[in-house]
Structure formats: structure tokens, C-alpha cells
Amino acid sequence: HWDNPNGTVERGYAGSSIWKWYELPERLDPRYTDYARANASIGINGVAINNVNASARYLTAEYLGKVAAVAGVLRPYGQRVYLSVFWAAPKVLGGLPTADPLDPQVRQWWAAKSDEIYQAIPDFGGFLVKANSEGEPGPQDYGRTHADGANMLAQSLGRHDGVVMWRAFVYKAGSGDRFAQAYEDFQPLDGKFDPKVLVQVKNGPIDFQAREPFHPLFGAMPKTPLVLEVQLTQEYLGFATHLVYLGPLIKECLEADTYAKGPGSTVARVVDGTVDQHTLSAIAGVANIGSDRNWTGHPVGQANWYAFGRLAWDHTLSPTAIAQEWTKMTLTTEPAAVRTLTDMLVRSRNIYVRYTTPLGLHHIMGESIHFGPQPWLAKAGRPDWTAVYYHRADSIGLGFDRTATGSNALALYKPEVQKQWGNATTCPLDYLLWFHHVGWNQRLSTGRTLWNELATRYYTGADSVLWLQKQWAQVRPVLRRCCQPTW
């Protein structure tokens, strides 16, 4: 969850937070149980209940009592509670002059806090950490590494059965290609993390775009268990306004072959520990639920919650089969309508890509809000928050050259992957502008020039939304009454 103490949800589009901190621990909202049951039905076994841009308030005695009450509701359904923690909490709450992970007082503070947490929540799952990222404090503020910070927290857990999930979403202002920055920070630390630490890596190297190549850290840290992080809330995929079924996106990442130990070293097999023989494994989804009556805002947003749970436990499942399962259980069992709705769901992600970021365009959305297009954005708080940083449009062409003639970020992948994406004439069109600056008049494999192919994809993508609307109108009469949307 990216839920905040004041009831807001960062990048949430389904109402306010379900956690009513002002009522806890005295009153337990019945929806907590409904939520736990829904999670249990798809095998979700852990809930990080607060935003990674964390407030230190959750570590106070007052809030630990509230968190313990939530844990008591989730526990019978096989779910452990985790907390996102604010790195500078020893200063904010403990009055210490530093949050240096090697400082003895800091280490003592975290050890005592861990004991306090486990006293209140005996089955506490552990800590999730966003540090030295987008203004959040962290160990690098003191000249330490991410491993220094993660290991200190892991050691603070002591004898307790908990873990530390340390996010690898980091990028420094003013440095090179943002695509490579998490790799540059974390790959050299492989083998230096405590056994209780997992490094949590987003599916792609930028930030939950509608289509990204798999993150180069997958397959590059064999001594460290990696968590795959996907985003179910549609921050860059049209909020709760656009229909985008994420089963194909998640599956696409899981099936991507890293070639870390030869063919078949897929992201799925890296994450589940098969490739490198790790016994500790995890997959995380940024929740898309809120206080809206249908949980997710969009009438079929629940399909993404469902698909995440299903693929987490069986990455061999087909997104089509998952969509069909969800449709039958949620919307209708009428055979023709099930076929229509399943087809809509499965096609929706590619349709969205076509009318927003075709051919590998990325990060050209509206500033800050991340909704709608703003490819003209040339000035922001830092260069890699602009659109022009990514699309590199000029009089010659369009796209970010990440080959040896550009940033060379492609070299972070194994040679087999470089071969797939390294040649502009053979690179799959879905990834073309991720890795190449292509001339406007360059003829593509479709027979059209780059400009004409862009225009074709934008227009056909928009036309496909009209098709989606017509398909929905056809099946609407047979939808279950509880699922009838008002739009």
C-alpha cells in the first residue's frame, strides 16, 4: 500500500485509504476482513500497509497499537503485516543526532524498536525501505552504502522471524542515463547483503511505464534474492479512467529471458529462486485498492489485483485464462459475454500503449500528476523528470540511443539480450525507441516510415477505444447488478 496516515493514498485512484487510523484500535472496520478474505483467495500472504514515502509516525507506540489491531484481522487469513519505515526515524523519534547505520546508538535504537514491534505483533513480517530516492533520506547521506543500511536493519531484527525488503528504485540527479542508475548502485553490492535482506526491483528500469524492457538487475545479482515489484495502481496507465488489464504486462516481464545462466533464465525463475538456488523469494504489487465500493475505482480494476495473485504463485498461467476466470466470478457467466469481456481485457494493454506510448516511447506523460500527454515538457525540477530527456526528438529523428553510440545502457544485459535489441533494423518495434534514435523517414519493418508508423498506431489505438466501448455496450445488459457501472 502507498497509504498515508491522513487517509490519502499516493497514486491511488479508488477513494481514500481503507485504513481508518482515527478509529483504530477501538473499532475494526468490517471491510478489513473483506479485504483479508479477498487477498487470501488469491494467495497474498503479506501486506505492507503504508507508503514507502514513509512517515515515522507508524513506529510510535500509539500507531503500533493500531497496526497490531490490523494485524489481528489479517492473521487468520494467512497474511503478515509489514511496515515501510522512514530512514531518519532515530532522529525524528529517538532524538539522536544521526541516522548513520554504523553508529552504535542508531543500531541500538533500531534493535529496541524491533523488539517493541514484535512485542505488539509477534508475527510481524519485517521492513520495507525506500532510501536515498526522490528526496528520501538514507545511508548514503552518511557515506554508507545501501548494503550498510539494509544489513543494519536486518541485524536489528535479531532472533525475530522477519526480513528487510530494500527497494532498488534509485536515481541520482545530474548523473548519466537514468536507465542504468539502479544497476550502477546495486550490482556492485551483490553478495554483500545480510541473508535476511531482499532487494526489491521494479519490473522495468525507469518507472512502471506502459511497456518497459525488463530491469537489467534481474540476472545480474546471483548472490542476492530479488523481489519483483509491479504496480497494480495505474499511475502511468490512465488512473481508474482507462481500461488496462495488467495480466499481459506482468506475464511479459516474468517470461523475459535474462540468459543469466543460459537460455531459460527467465525473470520468473530468477525471482522464485530457481536460477540461483535462493530459498527466500517474493513478488510485490503496489495496491490499487481504496475505500470505493468496488475497491478499485474502475469497474474491472479488480482484475489486476486478481491477476497479480494468480501469477505470483503460478507464472505459467495464461493472462487470457486468468481474465476468463475473473470475468466468470465477477461479471457474468453468459458464454458469449465472457468471450467478449475476456477479449477486451487481453487486448486493452496493447491498445493503451498504441494511443499513448507506441514504438517504445516512454515517460512523456503529464508532469507530476502523470496523466495525459506532455511530450513538450522540457523543464522540471531535474532533467530526468522531463519528457524531452527520454524521447530526444530533434530534426533528425526520435528515441533514446542506449547502444554503444549513446548511453550504452544496453551493455548491462547479457549478449543474447543485446542481440535482440541492439540493431535498429531488427529490434522489435515495441522496444525500438527505448534503445535507438530513429530517423523520421526511416522505413520500418511494417513498410511505413517512423513518422507514419507513429501516426498509424496513435490513430488505430484511439479507434480501438471506440471498439472497446461498443463491446462493453453489448455485454452490459447481462452484467451482474452489483457490477453495473454508472458511466
DRENBA-799347 format. One record per residue (C-alpha): x, y, z. Coordinates in steps of 0.5 Angstrom, whole numbers, plus 500, padded with zeros to 3 digits. Example, Ala and Ser with C-alpha at 12.3 -4.5 7.8 and 13.67 -1.06 7.14 Angstrom:
2
<rec <525; 491; 516>>
<rec <527; 498; 514>>
// end
This chain:
487
<rec <500; 500; 500>>
<rec <502; 507; 499>>
<rec <497; 510; 504>>
<rec <499; 516; 509>>
<rec <497; 517; 516>>
<rec <492; 522; 514>>
<rec <488; 518; 510>>
<rec <490; 520; 503>>
<rec <493; 514; 498>>
<rec <499; 517; 494>>
<rec <498; 515; 487>>
<rec <491; 512; 489>>
<rec <485; 513; 485>>
<rec <480; 509; 489>>
<rec <478; 513; 494>>
<rec <481; 514; 501>>
<rec <485; 509; 505>>
<rec <482; 503; 508>>
<rec <486; 504; 514>>
<rec <482; 509; 519>>
<rec <487; 511; 523>>
<rec <483; 515; 527>>
<rec <478; 509; 529>>
<rec <484; 504; 531>>
<rec <485; 500; 535>>
<rec <478; 501; 538>>
<rec <474; 500; 532>>
<rec <475; 495; 527>>
<rec <472; 497; 520>>
<rec <469; 490; 517>>
<rec <472; 492; 511>>
<rec <479; 490; 514>>
<rec <476; 483; 514>>
<rec <473; 483; 507>>
<rec <480; 485; 505>>
<rec <484; 480; 508>>
<rec <479; 475; 505>>
<rec <480; 478; 498>>
<rec <488; 477; 499>>
<rec <487; 470; 502>>
<rec <483; 468; 496>>
<rec <489; 469; 491>>
<rec <495; 467; 496>>
<rec <497; 474; 498>>
<rec <501; 473; 505>>
<rec <503; 480; 507>>
<rec <501; 487; 507>>
<rec <506; 493; 507>>
<rec <500; 497; 510>>
<rec <504; 504; 509>>
<rec <507; 509; 504>>
<rec <514; 508; 502>>
<rec <515; 515; 503>>
<rec <514; 513; 510>>
<rec <512; 517; 516>>
<rec <516; 516; 522>>
<rec <509; 516; 526>>
<rec <508; 509; 525>>
<rec <514; 507; 529>>
<rec <511; 511; 535>>
<rec <507; 507; 541>>
<rec <501; 510; 539>>
<rec <501; 507; 532>>
<rec <504; 501; 533>>
<rec <498; 499; 537>>
<rec <494; 501; 531>>
<rec <498; 497; 527>>
<rec <497; 491; 532>>
<rec <490; 491; 531>>
<rec <490; 491; 523>>
<rec <495; 485; 524>>
<rec <490; 482; 528>>
<rec <485; 482; 523>>
<rec <489; 480; 517>>
<rec <493; 474; 521>>
<rec <487; 469; 521>>
<rec <487; 469; 513>>
<rec <495; 468; 513>>
<rec <497; 475; 512>>
<rec <503; 478; 516>>
<rec <504; 486; 517>>
<rec <510; 489; 514>>
<rec <512; 497; 515>>
<rec <515; 502; 511>>
<rec <520; 506; 515>>
<rec <523; 513; 515>>
<rec <530; 512; 515>>
<rec <531; 518; 519>>
<rec <527; 516; 525>>
<rec <532; 515; 530>>
<rec <533; 523; 529>>
<rec <526; 524; 529>>
<rec <523; 520; 534>>
<rec <529; 518; 538>>
<rec <532; 525; 539>>
<rec <539; 522; 536>>
<rec <544; 527; 532>>
<rec <545; 522; 527>>
<rec <542; 516; 523>>
<rec <548; 513; 521>>
<rec <547; 506; 520>>
<rec <554; 505; 523>>
<rec <553; 509; 529>>
<rec <552; 505; 535>>
<rec <547; 509; 538>>
<rec <543; 508; 532>>
<rec <544; 501; 531>>
<rec <541; 500; 539>>
<rec <535; 505; 537>>
<rec <533; 500; 531>>
<rec <534; 494; 535>>
<rec <530; 496; 541>>
<rec <525; 499; 536>>
<rec <524; 492; 533>>
<rec <524; 489; 540>>
<rec <518; 493; 541>>
<rec <514; 492; 535>>
<rec <515; 484; 536>>
<rec <512; 485; 543>>
<rec <506; 488; 540>>
<rec <506; 484; 533>>
<rec <509; 477; 534>>
<rec <509; 475; 527>>
<rec <511; 482; 524>>
<rec <514; 481; 517>>
<rec <519; 486; 517>>
<rec <521; 493; 514>>
<rec <520; 496; 507>>
<rec <525; 501; 506>>
<rec <526; 507; 500>>
<rec <532; 510; 502>>
<rec <536; 516; 498>>
<rec <531; 516; 493>>
<rec <527; 522; 491>>
<rec <529; 526; 497>>
<rec <528; 521; 502>>
<rec <534; 520; 507>>
<rec <538; 514; 507>>
<rec <545; 511; 509>>
<rec <548; 515; 503>>
<rec <547; 521; 507>>
<rec <553; 519; 511>>
<rec <558; 516; 506>>
<rec <555; 509; 507>>
<rec <552; 504; 502>>
<rec <545; 501; 501>>
<rec <548; 495; 504>>
<rec <550; 498; 510>>
<rec <543; 501; 511>>
<rec <540; 494; 510>>
<rec <544; 490; 514>>
<rec <544; 494; 520>>
<rec <536; 494; 520>>
<rec <537; 486; 518>>
<rec <541; 485; 524>>
<rec <536; 490; 529>>
<rec <531; 484; 527>>
<rec <536; 480; 531>>
<rec <532; 473; 533>>
<rec <526; 475; 530>>
<rec <523; 472; 524>>
<rec <523; 478; 520>>
<rec <526; 481; 513>>
<rec <528; 487; 510>>
<rec <526; 489; 503>>
<rec <530; 494; 501>>
<rec <528; 498; 494>>
<rec <533; 499; 489>>
<rec <529; 505; 486>>
<rec <534; 510; 486>>
<rec <537; 515; 481>>
<rec <541; 521; 482>>
<rec <540; 528; 480>>
<rec <545; 530; 475>>
<rec <548; 523; 473>>
<rec <548; 519; 467>>
<rec <542; 515; 464>>
<rec <537; 514; 469>>
<rec <536; 507; 466>>
<rec <543; 505; 469>>
<rec <543; 508; 475>>
<rec <540; 503; 480>>
<rec <544; 498; 477>>
<rec <550; 502; 478>>
<rec <549; 503; 485>>
<rec <546; 496; 487>>
<rec <550; 491; 482>>
<rec <557; 492; 486>>
<rec <554; 490; 492>>
<rec <552; 483; 490>>
<rec <554; 478; 496>>
<rec <554; 484; 501>>
<rec <547; 484; 504>>
<rec <545; 480; 510>>
<rec <541; 473; 509>>
<rec <535; 477; 512>>
<rec <535; 482; 506>>
<rec <532; 482; 499>>
<rec <533; 487; 494>>
<rec <526; 490; 491>>
<rec <527; 491; 484>>
<rec <521; 495; 479>>
<rec <520; 491; 473>>
<rec <523; 496; 469>>
<rec <529; 501; 469>>
<rec <525; 507; 469>>
<rec <518; 507; 473>>
<rec <512; 503; 472>>
<rec <511; 505; 464>>
<rec <506; 502; 460>>
<rec <511; 498; 457>>
<rec <519; 497; 459>>
<rec <524; 492; 458>>
<rec <526; 488; 464>>
<rec <530; 491; 469>>
<rec <538; 490; 468>>
<rec <539; 488; 475>>
<rec <535; 481; 474>>
<rec <540; 476; 473>>
<rec <546; 481; 475>>
<rec <546; 479; 482>>
<rec <546; 472; 483>>
<rec <548; 472; 491>>
<rec <542; 477; 493>>
<rec <535; 475; 493>>
<rec <531; 480; 488>>
<rec <524; 482; 489>>
<rec <520; 483; 483>>
<rec <516; 490; 484>>
<rec <510; 491; 480>>
<rec <505; 497; 480>>
<rec <497; 495; 480>>
<rec <495; 502; 481>>
<rec <495; 505; 474>>
<rec <500; 511; 476>>
<rec <502; 512; 469>>
<rec <496; 508; 465>>
<rec <491; 512; 466>>
<rec <489; 512; 473>>
<rec <482; 509; 474>>
<rec <479; 512; 468>>
<rec <482; 508; 463>>
<rec <481; 500; 462>>
<rec <488; 497; 462>>
<rec <489; 490; 464>>
<rec <496; 488; 467>>
<rec <496; 481; 466>>
<rec <500; 481; 460>>
<rec <505; 486; 463>>
<rec <506; 482; 469>>
<rec <507; 476; 465>>
<rec <511; 479; 459>>
<rec <516; 481; 465>>
<rec <516; 474; 468>>
<rec <517; 471; 462>>
<rec <523; 475; 459>>
<rec <530; 471; 459>>
<rec <536; 474; 462>>
<rec <540; 469; 460>>
<rec <544; 470; 466>>
<rec <545; 462; 466>>
<rec <544; 461; 459>>
<rec <537; 460; 456>>
<rec <531; 460; 460>>
<rec <534; 464; 466>>
<rec <527; 468; 466>>
<rec <526; 474; 471>>
<rec <520; 469; 474>>
<rec <526; 464; 475>>
<rec <531; 469; 478>>
<rec <525; 472; 483>>
<rec <523; 465; 485>>
<rec <530; 463; 487>>
<rec <530; 457; 482>>
<rec <536; 460; 478>>
<rec <541; 462; 484>>
<rec <538; 457; 489>>
<rec <535; 462; 494>>
<rec <530; 460; 499>>
<rec <528; 466; 500>>
<rec <523; 469; 495>>
<rec <518; 475; 494>>
<rec <514; 479; 489>>
<rec <510; 485; 491>>
<rec <505; 489; 488>>
<rec <503; 497; 489>>
<rec <496; 496; 491>>
<rec <490; 499; 487>>
<rec <485; 499; 492>>
<rec <482; 504; 497>>
<rec <475; 506; 500>>
<rec <471; 506; 494>>
<rec <465; 501; 494>>
<rec <468; 497; 488>>
<rec <475; 497; 492>>
<rec <479; 499; 485>>
<rec <475; 505; 482>>
<rec <475; 502; 475>>
<rec <469; 497; 474>>
<rec <475; 492; 472>>
<rec <481; 494; 476>>
<rec <480; 488; 481>>
<rec <482; 484; 475>>
<rec <489; 487; 476>>
<rec <489; 485; 484>>
<rec <487; 478; 482>>
<rec <492; 477; 476>>
<rec <498; 479; 481>>
<rec <496; 474; 486>>
<rec <495; 469; 481>>
<rec <501; 470; 477>>
<rec <505; 471; 484>>
<rec <504; 463; 485>>
<rec <504; 460; 478>>
<rec <508; 465; 473>>
<rec <506; 459; 468>>
<rec <499; 461; 468>>
<rec <496; 465; 461>>
<rec <493; 472; 462>>
<rec <487; 470; 458>>
<rec <486; 464; 463>>
<rec <486; 469; 469>>
<rec <482; 474; 465>>
<rec <477; 469; 464>>
<rec <477; 466; 471>>
<rec <476; 473; 474>>
<rec <470; 475; 469>>
<rec <466; 469; 471>>
<rec <467; 470; 478>>
<rec <466; 477; 478>>
<rec <462; 480; 472>>
<rec <458; 475; 468>>
<rec <458; 467; 466>>
<rec <454; 468; 460>>
<rec <459; 465; 455>>
<rec <458; 470; 449>>
<rec <459; 476; 454>>
<rec <465; 472; 458>>
<rec <469; 471; 451>>
<rec <468; 479; 449>>
<rec <470; 481; 456>>
<rec <476; 477; 456>>
<rec <478; 479; 449>>
<rec <477; 486; 452>>
<rec <481; 485; 458>>
<rec <487; 482; 454>>
<rec <487; 487; 448>>
<rec <487; 493; 453>>
<rec <494; 494; 455>>
<rec <497; 494; 448>>
<rec <491; 499; 446>>
<rec <493; 503; 451>>
<rec <500; 503; 449>>
<rec <498; 505; 442>>
<rec <495; 511; 444>>
<rec <500; 514; 449>>
<rec <507; 511; 448>>
<rec <508; 507; 442>>
<rec <514; 504; 439>>
<rec <518; 505; 446>>
<rec <516; 512; 447>>
<rec <516; 513; 455>>
<rec <516; 518; 460>>
<rec <512; 523; 456>>
<rec <506; 524; 461>>
<rec <504; 530; 464>>
<rec <508; 533; 469>>
<rec <507; 531; 477>>
<rec <500; 528; 476>>
<rec <503; 523; 471>>
<rec <496; 523; 467>>
<rec <495; 525; 460>>
<rec <501; 527; 455>>
<rec <506; 533; 456>>
<rec <512; 531; 451>>
<rec <514; 538; 450>>
<rec <516; 538; 458>>
<rec <523; 541; 457>>
<rec <524; 544; 464>>
<rec <522; 541; 471>>
<rec <526; 540; 478>>
<rec <531; 536; 475>>
<rec <532; 534; 467>>
<rec <530; 526; 468>>
<rec <523; 529; 470>>
<rec <522; 532; 464>>
<rec <520; 529; 457>>
<rec <525; 531; 453>>
<rec <530; 527; 457>>
<rec <527; 521; 454>>
<rec <524; 522; 447>>
<rec <530; 526; 445>>
<rec <526; 529; 439>>
<rec <530; 533; 434>>
<rec <530; 535; 427>>
<rec <534; 528; 425>>
<rec <529; 523; 429>>
<rec <526; 521; 435>>
<rec <528; 516; 441>>
<rec <534; 515; 446>>
<rec <540; 512; 444>>
<rec <542; 507; 449>>
<rec <547; 503; 445>>
<rec <555; 504; 445>>
<rec <554; 510; 441>>
<rec <549; 513; 446>>
<rec <549; 512; 454>>
<rec <551; 504; 453>>
<rec <546; 502; 458>>
<rec <544; 496; 453>>
<rec <551; 493; 455>>
<rec <548; 492; 462>>
<rec <545; 486; 459>>
<rec <547; 479; 457>>
<rec <550; 479; 450>>
<rec <544; 475; 448>>
<rec <539; 480; 450>>
<rec <544; 486; 447>>
<rec <543; 482; 440>>
<rec <535; 482; 441>>
<rec <535; 490; 442>>
<rec <542; 492; 439>>
<rec <540; 493; 432>>
<rec <535; 499; 430>>
<rec <533; 495; 424>>
<rec <532; 488; 428>>
<rec <530; 491; 434>>
<rec <522; 489; 436>>
<rec <518; 495; 435>>
<rec <515; 495; 442>>
<rec <522; 497; 444>>
<rec <525; 501; 438>>
<rec <525; 508; 442>>
<rec <528; 505; 448>>
<rec <534; 504; 445>>
<rec <535; 507; 439>>
<rec <535; 514; 436>>
<rec <531; 513; 429>>
<rec <530; 518; 423>>
<rec <524; 521; 422>>
<rec <524; 518; 415>>
<rec <527; 511; 417>>
<rec <523; 506; 414>>
<rec <521; 500; 419>>
<rec <519; 493; 418>>
<rec <512; 495; 417>>
<rec <514; 499; 411>>
<rec <512; 505; 414>>
<rec <517; 511; 416>>
<rec <518; 512; 423>>
<rec <513; 518; 423>>
<rec <508; 515; 419>>
<rec <508; 509; 424>>
<rec <507; 513; 430>>
<rec <501; 517; 427>>
<rec <498; 510; 425>>
<rec <499; 507; 432>>
<rec <496; 513; 435>>
<rec <490; 513; 431>>
<rec <489; 506; 431>>
<rec <490; 506; 438>>
<rec <484; 511; 439>>
<rec <480; 508; 434>>
<rec <481; 502; 439>>
<rec <478; 505; 445>>
<rec <471; 506; 441>>
<rec <471; 499; 439>>
<rec <472; 497; 447>>
<rec <466; 502; 448>>
<rec <462; 498; 443>>
<rec <464; 491; 446>>
<rec <462; 494; 453>>
<rec <455; 496; 451>>
<rec <454; 490; 448>>
<rec <455; 486; 454>>
<rec <453; 491; 459>>
<rec <445; 488; 460>>
<rec <448; 481; 462>>
<rec <453; 484; 468>>
<rec <451; 482; 475>>
<rec <447; 488; 478>>
<rec <453; 489; 483>>
<rec <458; 491; 478>>
<rec <454; 495; 474>>
<rec <458; 502; 473>>
<rec <454; 508; 472>>
<rec <459; 511; 466>>
// end
